[in-house]
Amino acid sequence: MSTPQDINVRQKPAVAATGGGTSTILATKQLTKNFGGLTAVDGVDFSVAEGEIRCLIGPNGAGKSTLLELITGQLAPSDGAIYFDGEDLTGLDTHKRIDTGISVKFQSPHVYENLTVEENLRVPLQRTDRDVDRVLAETLDRTALSEKAETGASELSHGEKQRLEIGMAVTLDPKLMLLDEPVAGMSVDETDDVADLIRSLHDDGMTFVVVEHDMEFVRRISERVTVLNQGEIFRQGPIEEIEADEDVRRIYLGENA
């Protein structure tokens, strides 16, 4: 059994990397995930500043979604560590990571089709002590779903379901929101709605890590971009620098340098 001294020693790197004395809220150290002989994430040192919108891009199979699943606890790392807001998340269960202030929305909508929009939003609120009526009203307004509050989730469009699931995550008032291809399969108007929603939440101080292929969407929301390739960080920087990088265009945008 771990002693308090052991726990303090184990948490020191987390505090140093993401504690109150730093601007960093999320960091991974030499994070690695092997699937048999395949290394999907290979010694990744990745950090995100509090209040930032960071986009993760890269070709298919680069390790983007695997990295998100490691951060959320859906997958256990083969090696390395995950630190968030001064805590070591590496061995924590997924639900305990949510309690630290992380929410996630995966690529395919995971809403309760047999419930109404409002009932869906009430589900995550069961684990909080927040003012339910106030949070519901605010979230319905933010996600532009007020007029659909009593509509069954099964009757929503694809874009509305995506906004609903983001709303479900928002009800928990997270410090960090992880989004995996939030505008996949959306129309231009639906994509614009999600971009506006993310920017609005960001203006209120929420931090985002967004995996996305739609470069126009990335341009609209991102302050800084990380490019993954073959499980490693290939480049990082402002979107203008990333798009101007010939090597990035070659591996990701399919252009000849």
Backbone bond lengths (Angstrom), bond angles and torsions (degrees), N, CA, C in turn:
res aa  C-N    CA-C-N  psi(-1)  N-CA   C-N-CA  omega(-1)  CA-C   N-CA-C  phi
1 M - - - 1.466 - - 1.530 108.75 -
2 S 1.360 115.96 138.81 1.450 120.44 -179.98 1.521 110.64 -72.54
3 T 1.314 116.09 139.84 1.463 121.45 174.78 1.519 108.82 -91.57
4 P 1.368 117.90 162.14 1.466 119.43 175.92 1.519 112.26 -54.93
5 Q 1.341 116.57 -35.49 1.466 118.95 179.12 1.519 110.80 -64.79
6 D 1.351 116.30 -41.66 1.462 119.79 178.41 1.519 110.89 -60.73
7 I 1.363 116.61 -42.54 1.452 120.79 -177.78 1.519 110.36 -64.23
8 N 1.353 116.73 -42.97 1.454 119.86 179.53 1.516 111.80 -61.34
9 V 1.346 115.87 -41.24 1.458 119.84 179.01 1.525 110.04 -63.19
10 R 1.337 117.06 -42.13 1.454 121.08 -178.37 1.521 111.74 -66.80
11 Q 1.335 117.56 -32.19 1.455 120.28 -176.52 1.525 113.22 -84.19
12 K 1.320 118.30 -14.55 1.456 119.68 -176.69 1.526 113.23 -55.99
13 P 1.338 120.42 -45.21 1.465 118.91 177.95 1.526 112.82 -60.87
14 A 1.330 117.19 -35.23 1.469 120.80 179.49 1.512 110.71 -65.39
15 V 1.328 116.20 -42.47 1.465 120.67 179.52 1.528 109.91 -66.77
16 A 1.327 116.41 -41.19 1.463 120.23 179.69 1.521 111.40 -63.88
17 A 1.352 116.12 -37.09 1.468 120.36 -175.40 1.516 112.67 -82.97
18 T 1.349 117.46 -36.57 1.468 120.18 -171.30 1.525 112.60 -137.20
19 G 1.313 118.06 17.99 1.457 120.50 -177.21 1.520 112.90 -78.18
20 G 1.333 115.01 -176.26 1.449 121.09 -175.06 1.512 114.65 -61.98
21 G 1.317 117.73 -21.85 1.455 120.50 179.97 1.518 114.03 -84.66
22 T 1.332 117.71 4.80 1.462 121.66 -178.93 1.524 109.83 -121.71
23 S 1.338 116.07 165.27 1.462 121.06 173.88 1.523 110.98 -92.38
24 T 1.331 117.18 -4.43 1.453 122.72 -176.34 1.524 110.63 -87.24
25 I 1.337 116.67 131.70 1.465 120.25 178.58 1.525 111.73 -104.97
26 L 1.334 117.75 -26.67 1.467 122.67 -179.47 1.516 109.50 -134.43
27 A 1.331 116.63 135.51 1.465 120.39 176.77 1.517 109.73 -149.61
28 T 1.318 115.89 140.96 1.461 120.93 169.85 1.525 107.64 -116.27
29 K 1.323 115.54 145.15 1.457 121.12 -179.41 1.527 109.57 -123.80
30 Q 1.333 115.66 114.10 1.465 122.10 178.76 1.536 111.49 50.05
31 L 1.308 116.07 39.41 1.468 121.29 -176.70 1.524 110.15 -70.03
32 T 1.331 115.02 128.12 1.462 121.22 -174.09 1.524 109.84 -136.95
33 K 1.349 115.70 140.19 1.454 120.92 174.13 1.515 109.25 -137.16
34 N 1.330 114.42 119.45 1.457 121.36 177.19 1.521 110.09 -107.06
35 F 1.310 116.48 138.51 1.456 122.89 170.46 1.525 106.47 -118.62
36 G 1.341 116.04 93.53 1.460 118.76 -174.46 1.521 109.17 63.31
37 G 1.326 115.78 -123.19 1.466 120.19 -179.69 1.510 113.58 -87.72
38 L 1.331 117.84 -0.47 1.462 121.93 -179.01 1.521 110.67 -98.95
39 T 1.310 116.53 129.78 1.457 121.49 174.45 1.523 108.06 -101.48
40 A 1.347 116.70 105.87 1.459 121.44 -176.39 1.519 112.30 -82.03
41 V 1.346 116.39 -34.93 1.464 122.46 175.41 1.523 105.98 -130.62
42 D 1.336 115.82 126.87 1.467 119.60 -166.10 1.528 111.67 -124.85
43 G 1.350 115.96 91.06 1.455 120.77 174.57 1.518 114.59 60.65
44 V 1.332 116.89 45.64 1.462 121.28 -173.16 1.527 111.72 -83.45
45 D 1.327 115.76 124.18 1.462 124.17 168.92 1.529 106.94 -103.40
46 F 1.319 116.00 108.06 1.458 122.01 -171.54 1.518 108.47 -132.52
47 S 1.322 117.83 131.78 1.462 119.78 179.60 1.519 110.43 -139.22
48 V 1.338 114.34 148.89 1.456 121.92 -178.74 1.521 108.40 -132.02
49 A 1.322 116.37 132.91 1.457 120.89 179.36 1.525 110.50 -80.26
50 E 1.312 115.99 149.02 1.457 120.52 177.09 1.522 109.97 -60.98
51 G 1.348 116.72 133.88 1.451 121.92 179.70 1.515 114.82 83.20
52 E 1.318 117.65 7.98 1.465 122.46 -177.49 1.527 110.89 -93.53
53 I 1.326 116.12 153.92 1.466 121.57 163.89 1.517 106.97 -109.26
54 R 1.328 117.17 111.67 1.464 122.08 179.82 1.527 108.73 -110.68
55 C 1.314 115.82 127.79 1.465 120.06 175.13 1.518 109.91 -103.13
56 L 1.328 115.80 138.96 1.460 123.40 174.80 1.523 108.09 -106.55
57 I 1.312 116.87 121.76 1.455 120.53 177.34 1.526 108.79 -126.59
58 G 1.326 115.27 169.76 1.452 120.94 179.29 1.507 110.03 154.09
59 P 1.325 117.57 164.68 1.460 120.68 179.95 1.522 111.44 -66.33
60 N 1.330 116.27 164.36 1.461 120.48 176.25 1.524 109.91 -56.72
61 G 1.337 115.51 136.57 1.452 120.02 -179.91 1.515 114.28 83.52
62 A 1.349 116.87 9.46 1.467 119.87 -177.88 1.518 112.70 -75.03
63 G 1.340 117.48 -18.36 1.465 121.02 179.94 1.509 114.65 108.22
64 K 1.341 117.28 9.53 1.462 121.27 -174.67 1.532 111.78 -64.20
65 S 1.325 117.12 -54.33 1.462 120.45 -178.56 1.527 111.04 -67.16
66 T 1.324 117.03 -34.57 1.468 120.16 176.73 1.519 110.26 -62.40
67 L 1.321 117.47 -40.90 1.461 120.91 177.92 1.526 110.61 -60.72
68 L 1.331 117.05 -43.68 1.463 119.90 177.64 1.523 111.23 -62.64
69 E 1.316 116.77 -41.56 1.469 120.31 -178.74 1.528 111.54 -67.64
70 L 1.311 117.54 -29.01 1.470 120.85 173.94 1.522 110.41 -69.62
71 I 1.327 116.55 -41.67 1.467 120.53 -179.28 1.521 110.51 -65.56
72 T 1.336 117.54 -38.67 1.466 120.28 -177.82 1.519 112.85 -81.86
73 G 1.341 117.58 -14.26 1.462 120.13 -178.82 1.510 113.96 92.57
74 Q 1.329 117.41 4.72 1.465 120.14 175.63 1.520 110.26 -65.61
75 L 1.318 115.85 -29.63 1.461 122.34 175.60 1.521 109.07 -124.22
76 A 1.330 116.39 146.86 1.462 121.60 175.57 1.533 108.31 -94.58
77 P 1.324 118.09 134.94 1.467 119.60 -179.49 1.523 112.21 -70.50
78 S 1.319 115.75 150.36 1.458 120.68 172.27 1.518 110.62 -77.50
79 D 1.340 115.73 -27.38 1.456 121.17 179.09 1.528 107.59 -162.80
80 G 1.328 115.78 164.26 1.454 120.71 175.98 1.514 113.39 93.47
81 A 1.340 115.65 -175.11 1.463 121.33 -173.27 1.522 110.69 -140.96
82 I 1.354 114.53 157.33 1.458 122.87 177.86 1.524 107.81 -128.33
83 Y 1.319 116.65 122.77 1.455 121.91 -179.39 1.527 109.48 -118.30
84 F 1.340 115.31 139.63 1.460 119.96 178.92 1.520 110.14 -144.19
85 D 1.311 115.67 121.18 1.464 121.98 173.76 1.533 112.10 50.26
86 G 1.323 115.69 43.31 1.455 120.98 176.75 1.514 115.92 86.36
87 E 1.324 117.55 2.22 1.463 121.03 -178.76 1.519 110.85 -117.72
88 D 1.326 114.96 148.93 1.467 121.78 174.29 1.523 107.83 -89.87
89 L 1.335 115.85 112.09 1.464 120.74 -177.84 1.524 113.29 -91.60
90 T 1.305 117.65 -5.60 1.464 121.23 -164.98 1.522 113.29 -52.77
91 G 1.307 118.39 -40.94 1.456 120.40 -177.57 1.519 114.70 -103.71
92 L 1.346 117.53 6.89 1.462 120.04 -176.11 1.525 112.03 -80.24
93 D 1.351 116.49 146.29 1.460 121.23 172.33 1.523 109.90 -67.29
94 T 1.333 115.58 159.23 1.464 120.65 -177.10 1.518 112.09 -57.20
95 H 1.341 118.32 -45.93 1.464 119.86 -175.95 1.522 111.20 -65.62
96 K 1.327 117.48 -29.38 1.466 119.66 177.55 1.524 110.87 -73.33
97 R 1.321 117.00 -30.64 1.463 119.88 176.11 1.533 110.04 -67.49
98 I 1.331 116.10 -37.70 1.466 119.67 176.38 1.521 110.19 -61.06
99 D 1.324 116.56 -38.58 1.470 120.54 179.66 1.526 112.34 -65.21
100 T 1.336 118.26 -22.64 1.466 120.36 178.92 1.528 111.76 -79.37
101 G 1.349 117.34 -13.10 1.464 119.87 177.55 1.515 115.01 118.90
102 I 1.338 117.07 23.61 1.465 121.48 178.00 1.527 109.24 -110.80
103 S 1.333 116.54 131.98 1.464 121.45 171.23 1.518 108.33 -122.16
104 V 1.331 115.70 154.72 1.466 119.87 -175.79 1.518 110.32 -139.98
105 K 1.328 114.40 144.03 1.459 120.70 172.04 1.518 107.35 -130.47
106 F 1.339 115.32 115.65 1.457 119.79 -178.69 1.527 110.53 -83.33
107 Q 1.331 116.69 173.74 1.459 121.73 -170.38 1.525 112.68 -60.59
108 S 1.317 118.37 -50.17 1.459 121.22 -179.82 1.525 109.46 -84.52
109 P 1.340 117.68 135.81 1.464 119.36 -180.00 1.526 111.98 -59.29
110 H 1.318 116.28 134.21 1.458 121.97 176.00 1.527 107.87 -119.34
111 V 1.325 115.71 70.04 1.461 121.26 177.34 1.521 108.50 -107.23
112 Y 1.326 115.30 162.86 1.462 120.73 179.30 1.523 108.09 -88.53
113 E 1.331 115.16 102.25 1.466 121.15 -172.20 1.529 112.33 -61.75
114 N 1.329 117.71 -29.28 1.468 121.22 -176.62 1.526 112.82 -85.94
115 L 1.338 117.85 -0.08 1.454 122.01 178.94 1.521 110.49 -109.55
116 T 1.334 116.68 159.39 1.456 120.82 174.76 1.529 109.98 -75.05
117 V 1.316 114.92 171.39 1.461 119.95 177.22 1.528 110.26 -57.99
118 E 1.328 116.99 -48.67 1.462 119.79 -178.82 1.520 111.45 -63.67
119 E 1.309 117.46 -39.84 1.467 120.18 179.34 1.528 110.84 -64.51
120 N 1.332 117.39 -37.36 1.459 120.50 175.39 1.525 111.20 -59.73
121 L 1.328 115.88 -42.94 1.463 119.95 -178.85 1.519 111.91 -68.65
122 R 1.326 116.98 -26.90 1.458 119.94 179.34 1.534 112.44 -73.07
123 V 1.322 117.11 -24.78 1.471 120.74 -174.64 1.529 111.66 -58.29
124 P 1.346 119.62 -55.23 1.474 117.69 -179.26 1.520 112.83 -67.25
125 L 1.317 117.90 -25.37 1.461 120.60 -179.14 1.524 112.56 -67.70
126 Q 1.321 116.81 -14.64 1.465 120.06 179.01 1.529 111.69 -65.18
127 R 1.343 116.77 -20.89 1.463 120.04 -178.01 1.526 111.81 -97.05
128 T 1.351 117.64 9.56 1.459 120.51 -178.66 1.527 110.41 -125.40
129 D 1.321 115.52 170.96 1.462 121.05 174.03 1.522 110.40 -111.46
130 R 1.326 117.72 25.04 1.453 122.69 -178.91 1.535 110.72 -73.86
131 D 1.307 116.42 160.81 1.460 122.47 177.02 1.527 108.22 -71.28
132 V 1.321 116.85 101.20 1.465 122.08 -169.99 1.527 111.96 -59.18
133 D 1.331 117.59 -49.20 1.468 119.75 -176.72 1.526 111.57 -62.36
134 R 1.322 116.90 -41.37 1.466 119.84 179.35 1.515 111.34 -66.09
135 V 1.329 116.79 -45.55 1.462 120.74 -178.81 1.528 110.90 -64.53
136 L 1.327 117.10 -40.76 1.463 120.36 177.95 1.522 111.30 -59.75
137 A 1.326 116.23 -48.15 1.464 120.25 -178.81 1.524 110.99 -61.56
138 E 1.338 116.60 -44.47 1.464 121.02 -179.70 1.523 111.17 -63.98
139 T 1.328 116.53 -43.01 1.463 120.58 -176.17 1.521 111.35 -70.44
140 L 1.317 117.74 -41.28 1.462 120.76 176.94 1.523 110.61 -60.21
141 D 1.333 115.88 -40.47 1.466 120.03 179.14 1.515 111.05 -67.39
142 R 1.325 116.38 -44.71 1.458 120.84 -177.14 1.517 112.12 -63.47
143 T 1.309 116.08 -39.20 1.464 120.29 -176.65 1.530 112.15 -88.84
144 A 1.338 116.67 4.90 1.463 122.40 -179.69 1.524 111.82 57.36
145 L 1.340 115.23 39.46 1.460 120.75 -178.82 1.528 112.44 -119.11
146 S 1.333 117.40 13.35 1.469 120.49 -177.37 1.516 111.58 -56.77
147 E 1.328 116.94 -41.58 1.463 120.22 -178.24 1.525 112.48 -74.52
148 K 1.321 116.72 -9.20 1.466 121.67 -179.13 1.526 111.45 -108.23
149 A 1.334 117.56 11.04 1.465 121.11 -172.58 1.525 112.66 -54.27
150 E 1.325 117.86 -39.14 1.462 121.43 -177.17 1.523 112.49 -97.24
151 T 1.311 117.16 6.86 1.468 121.78 179.64 1.522 110.29 -82.93
152 G 1.306 117.09 140.09 1.452 120.92 175.98 1.512 111.00 -65.47
153 A 1.313 117.05 140.30 1.462 120.49 -178.22 1.528 111.87 -60.91
154 S 1.321 116.26 -28.88 1.464 120.22 179.64 1.525 112.33 -65.29
155 E 1.329 116.97 -19.46 1.466 121.38 -178.19 1.520 113.07 -92.57
156 L 1.311 117.41 -3.53 1.462 121.11 -178.49 1.522 111.39 -77.50
157 S 1.331 115.39 154.23 1.455 120.10 171.38 1.525 109.45 -72.31
158 H 1.329 116.08 169.13 1.467 120.43 179.15 1.525 110.61 -58.30
159 G 1.331 117.02 -45.70 1.448 120.44 -179.31 1.513 112.69 -64.23
160 E 1.336 116.88 -38.60 1.458 120.24 178.09 1.525 111.27 -65.82
161 K 1.322 116.79 -38.13 1.467 119.67 177.26 1.530 110.60 -64.04
162 Q 1.321 116.42 -39.21 1.462 119.33 178.85 1.522 110.45 -64.21
163 R 1.334 116.79 -43.04 1.463 119.65 178.51 1.523 111.04 -66.06
164 L 1.334 116.60 -37.06 1.459 120.05 177.64 1.523 110.44 -61.60
165 E 1.318 117.13 -43.76 1.464 118.24 -178.29 1.533 111.17 -68.08
166 I 1.326 116.93 -36.77 1.464 118.55 173.73 1.526 109.33 -61.58
167 G 1.342 116.27 -41.28 1.459 120.25 177.66 1.515 112.45 -60.73
168 M 1.325 117.18 -39.52 1.464 120.83 178.34 1.529 110.38 -61.50
169 A 1.319 116.19 -39.72 1.464 119.82 177.91 1.524 111.06 -69.33
170 V 1.326 116.54 -36.89 1.461 121.36 -178.07 1.526 111.86 -66.58
171 T 1.341 118.00 -30.50 1.466 120.22 -178.07 1.529 111.92 -59.23
172 L 1.320 117.27 -22.56 1.464 121.00 179.76 1.523 112.43 -82.25
173 D 1.351 116.49 -1.60 1.461 121.71 179.67 1.530 111.55 52.41
174 P 1.337 116.93 56.22 1.472 119.67 -175.46 1.527 112.23 -74.00
175 K 1.323 115.10 156.30 1.456 120.96 171.15 1.528 110.16 -80.74
176 L 1.335 115.47 -31.94 1.463 121.75 -176.66 1.515 109.52 -133.22
177 M 1.334 115.59 130.19 1.461 121.45 176.97 1.529 108.81 -114.28
178 L 1.331 116.05 127.61 1.458 122.26 176.92 1.525 108.28 -106.81
179 L 1.324 116.99 125.30 1.459 122.08 -177.30 1.525 109.29 -124.63
180 D 1.327 116.26 125.78 1.467 121.79 179.54 1.523 109.10 -106.54
181 E 1.337 115.91 105.11 1.464 123.96 -179.44 1.526 111.29 47.85
182 P 1.326 117.99 63.34 1.464 121.14 -174.71 1.519 115.24 -67.93
183 V 1.346 118.39 -18.21 1.473 119.00 -178.56 1.531 112.20 -113.41
184 A 1.318 117.48 16.89 1.468 120.08 178.57 1.522 110.07 -60.70
185 G 1.325 116.73 129.36 1.460 121.88 176.97 1.510 114.77 78.58
186 M 1.328 118.30 9.33 1.461 121.06 -177.66 1.524 112.14 -93.65
187 S 1.337 114.62 156.29 1.450 120.77 172.14 1.526 109.08 -75.34
188 V 1.323 116.32 170.86 1.464 120.75 178.92 1.518 110.54 -60.37
189 D 1.332 117.37 -44.23 1.466 120.62 -179.33 1.526 111.38 -64.33
190 E 1.326 116.82 -41.46 1.462 120.61 178.86 1.524 110.82 -64.66
191 T 1.325 116.20 -39.96 1.460 120.97 177.83 1.521 110.53 -62.34
192 D 1.334 116.57 -41.77 1.459 120.69 178.13 1.531 110.80 -61.31
193 D 1.345 116.41 -39.88 1.465 120.55 -179.91 1.527 110.91 -62.21
194 V 1.335 117.16 -42.56 1.463 120.80 -179.48 1.532 110.48 -68.72
195 A 1.329 116.71 -39.68 1.464 120.14 177.28 1.531 110.66 -60.01
196 D 1.331 116.09 -44.06 1.470 119.71 179.02 1.528 110.87 -63.83
197 L 1.328 116.90 -38.48 1.461 121.03 179.53 1.530 110.82 -64.32
198 I 1.318 116.91 -45.34 1.468 120.75 179.87 1.521 110.76 -63.71
199 R 1.326 117.38 -43.87 1.453 119.96 179.09 1.524 111.28 -63.09
200 S 1.334 116.91 -37.90 1.465 120.73 178.55 1.519 111.12 -64.07
201 L 1.326 116.60 -45.29 1.467 120.83 178.86 1.521 110.73 -65.64
202 H 1.327 116.12 -37.80 1.463 120.36 177.78 1.518 110.64 -64.25
203 D 1.332 117.51 -39.66 1.461 120.97 178.82 1.527 111.30 -60.40
204 D 1.334 116.24 -25.90 1.462 121.00 177.51 1.524 112.81 -86.92
205 G 1.338 116.72 3.02 1.455 120.36 173.95 1.516 116.51 105.11
206 M 1.347 118.04 2.12 1.458 119.74 -178.54 1.529 110.89 -75.92
207 T 1.324 116.41 140.63 1.461 123.48 177.27 1.523 109.23 -95.04
208 F 1.329 116.58 140.96 1.464 121.09 -177.95 1.522 111.29 -129.02
209 V 1.349 114.71 142.70 1.464 122.60 162.41 1.513 106.00 -122.87
210 V 1.335 116.24 121.29 1.461 121.42 -171.91 1.522 110.15 -125.08
211 V 1.322 116.56 120.36 1.465 121.82 170.45 1.521 107.57 -87.95
212 E 1.328 117.35 126.32 1.459 119.07 -175.90 1.524 111.64 -155.92
213 H 1.347 115.46 145.60 1.466 121.89 175.13 1.525 111.91 -100.47
214 D 1.319 117.32 -24.79 1.465 122.59 -176.23 1.532 109.02 -74.57
215 M 1.329 116.01 102.63 1.457 119.61 -174.08 1.522 112.63 -69.25
216 E 1.319 118.48 -29.27 1.457 119.84 176.18 1.525 110.05 -64.62
217 F 1.332 116.51 -40.23 1.453 121.52 176.62 1.529 110.43 -64.43
218 V 1.337 116.73 -42.59 1.465 121.25 178.21 1.523 110.18 -59.18
219 R 1.335 116.68 -42.99 1.465 120.01 178.70 1.524 111.51 -60.00
220 R 1.315 116.67 -36.04 1.465 120.94 -175.39 1.525 112.52 -72.84
221 I 1.332 117.41 -32.49 1.462 117.87 -171.05 1.516 114.57 -111.89
222 S 1.331 118.46 -23.44 1.468 119.05 -164.51 1.519 113.22 -89.68
223 E 1.327 114.87 142.70 1.460 121.69 171.60 1.522 110.37 -97.73
224 R 1.304 115.96 -32.27 1.457 121.41 -177.37 1.529 107.98 -146.99
225 V 1.319 116.75 143.45 1.462 122.57 -174.44 1.521 109.68 -123.52
226 T 1.331 115.88 137.07 1.461 122.50 172.43 1.523 108.20 -112.96
227 V 1.323 116.40 127.82 1.465 121.94 178.45 1.525 108.48 -102.31
228 L 1.342 115.88 122.71 1.458 121.17 173.88 1.521 109.57 -101.21
229 N 1.318 115.68 144.48 1.463 121.03 174.67 1.520 108.68 -150.39
230 Q 1.321 116.30 125.32 1.463 122.44 179.79 1.527 111.63 53.54
231 G 1.344 115.28 41.49 1.451 121.14 174.89 1.510 115.94 78.93
232 E 1.350 117.77 4.50 1.459 121.50 -178.71 1.524 110.52 -124.15
233 I 1.336 116.07 156.58 1.453 120.00 172.89 1.528 108.77 -73.72
234 F 1.326 114.59 121.41 1.463 121.24 -175.94 1.528 111.40 -95.47
235 R 1.329 116.15 -44.64 1.456 121.94 177.45 1.530 109.13 -150.53
236 Q 1.335 116.59 156.52 1.458 122.31 171.56 1.511 108.65 -143.97
237 G 1.341 116.58 144.50 1.453 119.73 177.17 1.504 111.95 161.01
238 P 1.334 117.72 -177.44 1.460 121.46 175.83 1.523 110.66 -61.42
239 I 1.333 116.32 153.54 1.466 120.67 -176.19 1.527 111.57 -57.09
240 E 1.344 117.89 -35.56 1.463 120.23 -178.77 1.529 110.99 -63.74
241 E 1.330 116.83 -41.13 1.465 120.61 179.02 1.530 110.83 -68.47
242 I 1.332 115.95 -39.79 1.461 119.86 -177.90 1.524 110.32 -64.92
243 E 1.327 117.08 -44.62 1.468 119.72 -178.44 1.524 112.23 -70.18
244 A 1.323 116.95 -24.68 1.466 120.14 179.19 1.523 112.60 -85.15
245 D 1.328 117.72 -9.19 1.466 122.15 -176.77 1.530 109.66 -77.26
246 E 1.310 116.82 119.95 1.466 121.13 -176.34 1.523 111.60 -63.94
247 D 1.330 117.56 -37.84 1.466 120.03 -179.50 1.528 111.24 -68.00
248 V 1.329 116.67 -36.73 1.467 119.90 176.53 1.522 109.83 -65.32
249 R 1.315 116.77 -45.13 1.478 119.67 179.34 1.530 110.10 -60.70
250 R 1.320 116.41 -35.56 1.464 119.59 -178.55 1.529 111.52 -68.00
251 I 1.357 117.75 -46.07 1.462 118.84 -174.65 1.517 113.17 -84.83
252 Y 1.349 115.85 -26.53 1.463 118.30 -172.83 1.515 113.54 -110.37
253 L 1.319 115.80 -45.28 1.455 119.01 -175.99 1.525 112.64 -89.35
254 G 1.337 116.81 -4.03 1.466 119.73 175.69 1.505 114.50 74.14
255 E 1.316 116.07 25.32 1.462 120.01 -179.77 1.515 110.12 -102.71
256 N 1.313 115.25 153.76 1.458 120.52 176.43 1.519 109.63 -87.44
257 A 1.313 116.06 126.84 1.462 119.59 179.86 1.513 109.92 -72.49
